[in-house]
């Protein structure tokens, strides 16, 4: 089995908006084609990391909303 590559530090430090915007750029570059196979694979891997970063931000926001709702209802 292969190891999951570590998330690059620059992605770990990104806000949701930064990760989302770069993910859109990566998707556009992949869709337009023209990149070598190696470059395409690197873009795909970066896109996966960016998507995971966005999901992490969204999950954190979901948890904060759930906690706020619980406090508002006295749970």
N, CA, C and O atoms as a printed pandas DataFrame, in Angstrom:
     atom_number atom_name residue_name chain_id  residue_number  x_coord  y_coord  z_coord
0              1         N          UNK        A               1    0.840   -1.190    0.000
1              2        CA          UNK        A               1    0.000    0.000    0.000
2              3         C          UNK        A               1    0.875    1.240    0.000
3              4         O          UNK        A               1    1.946    1.257    0.607
4              5         N          UNK        A               2    0.418    2.266   -0.676
5              6        CA          UNK        A               2    1.192    3.499   -0.718
6              7         C          UNK        A               2    0.735    4.439    0.382
7              8         O          UNK        A               2   -0.426    4.439    0.792
8              9         N          UNK        A               3    1.685    5.242    0.848
9             10        CA          UNK        A               3    1.383    6.234    1.878
10            11         C          UNK        A               3    0.683    7.429    1.252
11            12         O          UNK        A               3    0.936    7.778    0.099
12            13         N          UNK        A               4   -0.200    8.052    2.024
13            14        CA          UNK        A               4   -0.814    9.292    1.585
14            15         C          UNK        A               4    0.212   10.394    1.730
15            16         O          UNK        A               4    0.783   10.575    2.806
16            17         N          UNK        A               5    0.460   11.149    0.637
17            18        CA          UNK        A               5    1.458   12.212    0.755
18            19         C          UNK        A               5    1.011   13.285    1.737
19            20         O          UNK        A               5   -0.179   13.566    1.874
20            21         N          UNK        A               6    1.978   13.874    2.411
21            22        CA          UNK        A               6    1.687   14.927    3.386
22            23         C          UNK        A               6    1.125   16.149    2.674
23            24         O          UNK        A               6    1.471   16.439    1.529
24            25         N          UNK        A               7    0.262   16.847    3.370
25            26        CA          UNK        A               7   -0.324   18.069    2.826
26            27         C          UNK        A               7    0.753   19.159    2.842
27            28         O          UNK        A               7    1.377   19.401    3.875
28            29         N          UNK        A               8    0.969   19.814    1.699
29            30        CA          UNK        A               8    1.957   20.898    1.680
30            31         C          UNK        A               8    1.614   21.978    2.705
31            32         O          UNK        A               8    0.445   22.296    2.925
32            33         N          UNK        A               9    2.649   22.532    3.322
33            34        CA          UNK        A               9    2.454   23.529    4.378
34            35         C          UNK        A               9    1.700   24.754    3.882
35            36         O          UNK        A               9    0.919   25.345    4.628
36            37         N          UNK        A              10    1.926   25.146    2.619
37            38        CA          UNK        A              10    1.231   26.328    2.123
38            39         C          UNK        A              10   -0.274   26.096    2.055
39            40         O          UNK        A              10   -1.053   27.029    2.253
40            41         N          UNK        A              11   -0.686   24.875    1.780
41            42        CA          UNK        A              11   -2.118   24.570    1.732
42            43         C          UNK        A              11   -2.694   24.532    3.142
43            44         O          UNK        A              11   -3.803   25.015    3.370
44            45         N          UNK        A              12   -1.953   23.965    4.088
45            46        CA          UNK        A              12   -2.411   23.915    5.489
46            47         C          UNK        A              12   -2.691   25.306    6.043
47            48         O          UNK        A              12   -3.564   25.476    6.894
48            49         N          UNK        A              13   -1.952   26.295    5.561
49            50        CA          UNK        A              13   -2.086   27.658    6.079
50            51         C          UNK        A              13   -3.163   28.467    5.349
51            52         O          UNK        A              13   -3.430   29.607    5.730
52            53         N          UNK        A              14   -3.781   27.909    4.320
53            54        CA          UNK        A              14   -4.741   28.662    3.509
54            55         C          UNK        A              14   -6.091   28.823    4.183
55            56         O          UNK        A              14   -6.561   27.951    4.913
56            57         N          UNK        A              15   -6.697   29.973    3.910
57            58        CA          UNK        A              15   -8.091   30.167    4.303
58            59         C          UNK        A              15   -8.965   29.383    3.330
59            60         O          UNK        A              15   -8.490   28.899    2.302
60            61         N          UNK        A              16  -10.233   29.265    3.662
61            62        CA          UNK        A              16  -11.168   28.581    2.765
62            63         C          UNK        A              16  -11.168   29.246    1.388
63            64         O          UNK        A              16  -11.097   28.569    0.362
64            65         N          UNK        A              17  -11.249   30.569    1.377
65            66        CA          UNK        A              17  -11.339   31.304    0.119
66            67         C          UNK        A              17  -10.088   31.122   -0.731
67            68         O          UNK        A              17  -10.181   30.978   -1.950
68            69         N          UNK        A              18   -8.926   31.128   -0.099
69            70        CA          UNK        A              18   -7.678   30.930   -0.838
70            71         C          UNK        A              18   -7.631   29.533   -1.456
71            72         O          UNK        A              18   -7.286   29.378   -2.628
72            73         N          UNK        A              19   -7.977   28.524   -0.667
73            74        CA          UNK        A              19   -7.957   27.154   -1.164
74            75         C          UNK        A              19   -8.979   26.967   -2.283
75            76         O          UNK        A              19   -8.691   26.316   -3.288
76            77         N          UNK        A              20  -10.169   27.535   -2.111
77            78        CA          UNK        A              20  -11.212   27.428   -3.138
78            79         C          UNK        A              20  -10.766   28.074   -4.442
79            80         O          UNK        A              20  -10.933   27.495   -5.515
80            81         N          UNK        A              21  -10.199   29.270   -4.348
81            82        CA          UNK        A              21   -9.775   29.985   -5.551
82            83         C          UNK        A              21   -8.666   29.239   -6.285
83            84         O          UNK        A              21   -8.683   29.145   -7.513
84            85         N          UNK        A              22   -7.700   28.708   -5.531
85            86        CA          UNK        A              22   -6.630   27.964   -6.194
86            87         C          UNK        A              22   -7.167   26.660   -6.772
87            88         O          UNK        A              22   -6.726   26.234   -7.840
88            89         N          UNK        A              23   -8.105   26.024   -6.089
89            90        CA          UNK        A              23   -8.706   24.797   -6.614
90            91         C          UNK        A              23   -9.387   25.070   -7.949
91            92         O          UNK        A              23   -9.278   24.267   -8.876
92            93         N          UNK        A              24  -10.082   26.185   -8.053
93            94        CA          UNK        A              24  -10.715   26.552   -9.323
94            95         C          UNK        A              24   -9.677   26.732  -10.427
95            96         O          UNK        A              24   -9.903   26.326  -11.567
96            97         N          UNK        A              25   -8.548   27.337  -10.091
97            98        CA          UNK        A              25   -7.469   27.518  -11.061
98            99         C          UNK        A              25   -6.915   26.171  -11.515
99           100         O          UNK        A              25   -6.675   25.960  -12.704
100          101         N          UNK        A              26   -6.715   25.266  -10.565
101          102        CA          UNK        A              26   -6.196   23.933  -10.887
102          103         C          UNK        A              26   -7.170   23.202  -11.810
103          104         O          UNK        A              26   -6.753   22.603  -12.801
104          105         N          UNK        A              27   -8.445   23.249  -11.495
105          106        CA          UNK        A              27   -9.451   22.570  -12.326
106          107         C          UNK        A              27   -9.443   23.138  -13.739
107          108         O          UNK        A              27   -9.485   22.384  -14.712
108          109         N          UNK        A              28   -9.388   24.455  -13.857
109          110        CA          UNK        A              28   -9.356   25.090  -15.188
110          111         C          UNK        A              28   -8.137   24.644  -15.974
111          112         O          UNK        A              28   -8.240   24.359  -17.167
112          113         N          UNK        A              29   -6.976   24.578  -15.317
113          114        CA          UNK        A              29   -5.754   24.151  -16.006
114          115         C          UNK        A              29   -5.855   22.710  -16.466
115          116         O          UNK        A              29   -5.391   22.368  -17.554
116          117         N          UNK        A              30   -6.460   21.861  -15.642
117          118        CA          UNK        A              30   -6.623   20.462  -16.036
118          119         C          UNK        A              30   -7.625   20.323  -17.183
119          120         O          UNK        A              30   -7.426   19.514  -18.089
120          121         N          UNK        A              31   -8.685   21.102  -17.145
121          122        CA          UNK        A              31   -9.713   21.009  -18.183
122          123         C          UNK        A              31   -9.228   21.512  -19.543
123          124         O          UNK        A              31   -9.641   20.996  -20.582
124          125         N          UNK        A              32   -8.359   22.512  -19.536
125          126        CA          UNK        A              32   -7.877   23.046  -20.805
126          127         C          UNK        A              32   -6.848   22.146  -21.452
127          128         O          UNK        A              32   -6.604   22.246  -22.655
128          129         N          UNK        A              33   -6.242   21.272  -20.675
129          130        CA          UNK        A              33   -5.264   20.346  -21.234
130          131         C          UNK        A              33   -3.961   21.039  -21.565
131          132         O          UNK        A              33   -3.716   22.170  -21.144
132          133         N          UNK        A              34   -3.139   20.358  -22.314
133          134        CA          UNK        A              34   -1.872   20.936  -22.732
134          135         C          UNK        A              34   -0.727   20.675  -21.785
135          136         O          UNK        A              34    0.429   20.893  -22.146
136          137         N          UNK        A              35   -1.016   20.211  -20.577
137          138        CA          UNK        A              35    0.046   19.927  -19.616
138          139         C          UNK        A              35    0.583   18.520  -19.868
139          140         O          UNK        A              35   -0.121   17.648  -20.377
140          141         N          UNK        A              36    1.822   18.326  -19.506
141          142        CA          UNK        A              36    2.399   16.986  -19.607
142          143         C          UNK        A              36    1.714   16.064  -18.599
143          144         O          UNK        A              36    1.023   16.520  -17.688
144          145         N          UNK        A              37    1.915   14.789  -18.775
145          146        CA          UNK        A              37    1.333   13.819  -17.846
146          147         C          UNK        A              37    1.817   14.083  -16.424
147          148         O          UNK        A              37    1.027   14.061  -15.481
148          149         N          UNK        A              38    3.109   14.332  -16.274
149          150        CA          UNK        A              38    3.674   14.570  -14.939
150          151         C          UNK        A              38    3.073   15.825  -14.313
151          152         O          UNK        A              38    2.716   15.822  -13.135
152          153         N          UNK        A              39    2.960   16.894  -15.096
153          154        CA          UNK        A              39    2.375   18.127  -14.586
154          155         C          UNK        A              39    0.900   17.925  -14.243
155          156         O          UNK        A              39    0.418   18.438  -13.233
156          157         N          UNK        A              40    0.194   17.187  -15.074
157          158        CA          UNK        A              40   -1.217   16.911  -14.804
158          159         C          UNK        A              40   -1.397   16.138  -13.508
159          160         O          UNK        A              40   -2.305   16.426  -12.729
160          161         N          UNK        A              41   -0.534   15.158  -13.276
161          162        CA          UNK        A              41   -0.603   14.388  -12.026
162          163         C          UNK        A              41   -0.318   15.275  -10.818
163          164         O          UNK        A              41   -0.982   15.158   -9.788
164          165         N          UNK        A              42    0.669   16.163  -10.944
165          166        CA          UNK        A              42    0.989   17.076   -9.840
166          167         C          UNK        A              42   -0.182   18.024   -9.579
167          168         O          UNK        A              42   -0.516   18.301   -8.427
168          169         N          UNK        A              43   -0.800   18.517  -10.643
169          170        CA          UNK        A              43   -1.968   19.387  -10.480
170          171         C          UNK        A              43   -3.102   18.633   -9.807
171          172         O          UNK        A              43   -3.752   19.164   -8.906
172          173         N          UNK        A              44   -3.346   17.405  -10.234
173          174        CA          UNK        A              44   -4.411   16.590   -9.649
174          175         C          UNK        A              44   -4.174   16.393   -8.153
175          176         O          UNK        A              44   -5.089   16.558   -7.346
176          177         N          UNK        A              45   -2.946   16.042   -7.790
177          178        CA          UNK        A              45   -2.624   15.831   -6.373
178          179         C          UNK        A              45   -2.810   17.113   -5.570
179          180         O          UNK        A              45   -3.346   17.082   -4.462
180          181         N          UNK        A              46   -2.372   18.233   -6.124
181          182        CA          UNK        A              46   -2.549   19.511   -5.426
182          183         C          UNK        A              46   -4.038   19.813   -5.286
183          184         O          UNK        A              46   -4.486   20.281   -4.240
184          185         N          UNK        A              47   -4.799   19.543   -6.341
185          186        CA          UNK        A              47   -6.241   19.756   -6.293
186          187         C          UNK        A              47   -6.903   18.921   -5.207
187          188         O          UNK        A              47   -7.810   19.398   -4.525
188          189         N          UNK        A              48   -6.463   17.693   -5.043
189          190        CA          UNK        A              48   -6.997   16.832   -3.982
190          191         C          UNK        A              48   -6.724   17.444   -2.607
191          192         O          UNK        A              48   -7.605   17.473   -1.747
192          193         N          UNK        A              49   -5.510   17.929   -2.409
193          194        CA          UNK        A              49   -5.164   18.569   -1.132
194          195         C          UNK        A              49   -6.004   19.823   -0.905
195          196         O          UNK        A              49   -6.485   20.070    0.201
196          197         N          UNK        A              50   -6.173   20.607   -1.962
197          198        CA          UNK        A              50   -6.964   21.829   -1.845
198          199         C          UNK        A              50   -8.426   21.506   -1.523
199          200         O          UNK        A              50   -9.039   22.164   -0.682
200          201         N          UNK        A              51   -8.978   20.501   -2.186
201          202        CA          UNK        A              51  -10.365   20.101   -1.929
202          203         C          UNK        A              51  -10.523   19.621   -0.489
203          204         O          UNK        A              51  -11.516   19.935    0.167
204          205         N          UNK        A              52   -9.556   18.868   -0.003
205          206        CA          UNK        A              52   -9.607   18.406    1.385
206          207         C          UNK        A              52   -9.528   19.571    2.359
207          208         O          UNK        A              52  -10.188   19.560    3.398
208          209         N          UNK        A              53   -8.721   20.578    2.028
209          210        CA          UNK        A              53   -8.612   21.768    2.887
210          211         C          UNK        A              53   -9.953   22.496    2.945
211          212         O          UNK        A              53  -10.394   22.913    4.016
212          213         N          UNK        A              54  -10.595   22.645    1.795
213          214        CA          UNK        A              54  -11.916   23.284    1.760
214          215         C          UNK        A              54  -12.919   22.485    2.592
215          216         O          UNK        A              54  -13.696   23.062    3.354
216          217         N          UNK        A              55  -12.902   21.174    2.448
217          218        CA          UNK        A              55  -13.815   20.324    3.205
218          219         C          UNK        A              55  -13.564   20.459    4.704
219          220         O          UNK        A              55  -14.506   20.471    5.496
220          221         N          UNK        A              56  -12.301   20.560    5.088
221          222        CA          UNK        A              56  -11.954   20.733    6.495
222          223         C          UNK        A              56  -12.526   22.038    7.041
223          224         O          UNK        A              56  -13.080   22.059    8.140
224          225         N          UNK        A              57  -12.397   23.120    6.284
225          226        CA          UNK        A              57  -12.969   24.405    6.694
226          227         C          UNK        A              57  -14.484   24.310    6.813
227          228         O          UNK        A              57  -15.064   24.814    7.774
228          229         N          UNK        A              58  -15.121   23.674    5.852
229          230        CA          UNK        A              58  -16.582   23.563    5.881
230          231         C          UNK        A              58  -17.054   22.709    7.053
231          232         O          UNK        A              58  -18.065   23.021    7.682
232          233         N          UNK        A              59  -16.331   21.640    7.347
233          234        CA          UNK        A              59  -16.697   20.790    8.483
234          235         C          UNK        A              59  -16.548   21.568    9.791
235          236         O          UNK        A              59  -17.388   21.454   10.683
236          237         N          UNK        A              60  -15.479   22.357    9.901
237          238        CA          UNK        A              60  -15.296   23.187   11.091
238          239         C          UNK        A              60  -16.429   24.192   11.248
239          240         O          UNK        A              60  -16.921   24.411   12.355
240          241         N          UNK        A              61  -16.836   24.793   10.154
241          242        CA          UNK        A              61  -17.946   25.751   10.198
242          243         C          UNK        A              61  -19.238   25.050   10.610
243          244         O          UNK        A              61  -20.028   25.591   11.384
244          245         N          UNK        A              62  -19.446   23.841   10.085
245          246        CA          UNK        A              62  -20.635   23.059   10.432
246          247         C          UNK        A              62  -20.666   22.756   11.931
247          248         O          UNK        A              62  -21.715   22.858   12.566
248          249         N          UNK        A              63  -19.526   22.387   12.486
249          250        CA          UNK        A              63  -19.447   22.083   13.912
250          251         C          UNK        A              63  -19.714   23.329   14.756
251          252         O          UNK        A              63  -20.394   23.258   15.779
252          253         N          UNK        A              64  -19.178   24.466   14.325
253          254        CA          UNK        A              64  -19.415   25.718   15.058
254          255         C          UNK        A              64  -20.893   26.092   15.028
255          256         O          UNK        A              64  -21.443   26.541   16.034
256          257         N          UNK        A              65  -21.533   25.910   13.882
257          258        CA          UNK        A              65  -22.969   26.205   13.791
258          259         C          UNK        A              65  -23.781   25.275   14.684
259          260         O          UNK        A              65  -24.701   25.714   15.374
260          261         N          UNK        A              66  -23.440   24.005   14.669
261          262        CA          UNK        A              66  -24.140   23.049   15.527
262          263         C          UNK        A              66  -23.980   23.419   17.001
263          264         O          UNK        A              66  -24.936   23.346   17.773
264          265         N          UNK        A              67  -22.757   23.819   17.388
265          266        CA          UNK        A              67  -22.507   24.218   18.768
266          267         C          UNK        A              67  -23.301   25.472   19.121
267          268         O          UNK        A              67  -23.864   25.566   20.212
268          269         N          UNK        A              68  -23.348   26.427   18.207
269          270        CA          UNK        A              68  -24.097   27.664   18.459
270          271         C          UNK        A              68  -25.587   27.366   18.572
271          272         O          UNK        A              68  -26.271   27.954   19.411
272          273         N          UNK        A              69  -26.089   26.478   17.756
273          274        CA          UNK        A              69  -27.501   26.105   17.827
274          275         C          UNK        A              69  -27.801   25.416   19.148
275          276         O          UNK        A              69  -28.859   25.633   19.740
276          277         N          UNK        A              70  -26.874   24.587   19.610
277          278        CA          UNK        A              70  -27.050   23.894   20.882
278          279         C          UNK        A              70  -27.082   24.871   22.034
279          280         O          UNK        A              70  -27.870   24.698   22.963
280          281         N          UNK        A              71  -26.251   25.889   21.997
281          282        CA          UNK        A              71  -26.230   26.909   23.056
282          283         C          UNK        A              71  -27.518   27.747   23.025
283          284         O          UNK        A              71  -28.057   28.120   24.067
284          285         N          UNK        A              72  -27.993   28.031   21.820
285          286        CA          UNK        A              72  -29.192   28.864   21.673
286          287         C          UNK        A              72  -30.429   28.138   22.201
287          288         O          UNK        A              72  -31.350   28.772   22.717
288          289         N          UNK        A              73  -30.449   26.811   22.073
289          290        CA          UNK        A              73  -31.614   26.062   22.551
290          291         C          UNK        A              73  -31.411   25.534   23.975
291          292         O          UNK        A              73  -32.296   24.888   24.537
292          293         N          UNK        A              74  -30.243   25.812   24.548
293          294        CA          UNK        A              74  -29.990   25.412   25.927
294          295         C          UNK        A              74  -29.599   23.969   26.094
295          296         O          UNK        A              74  -29.695   23.437   27.200
296          297         N          UNK        A              75  -29.162   23.315   25.045
297          298        CA          UNK        A              75  -28.757   21.913   25.131
298          299         C          UNK        A              75  -27.399   21.761   25.740
299          300         O          UNK        A              75  -26.910   20.641   25.885
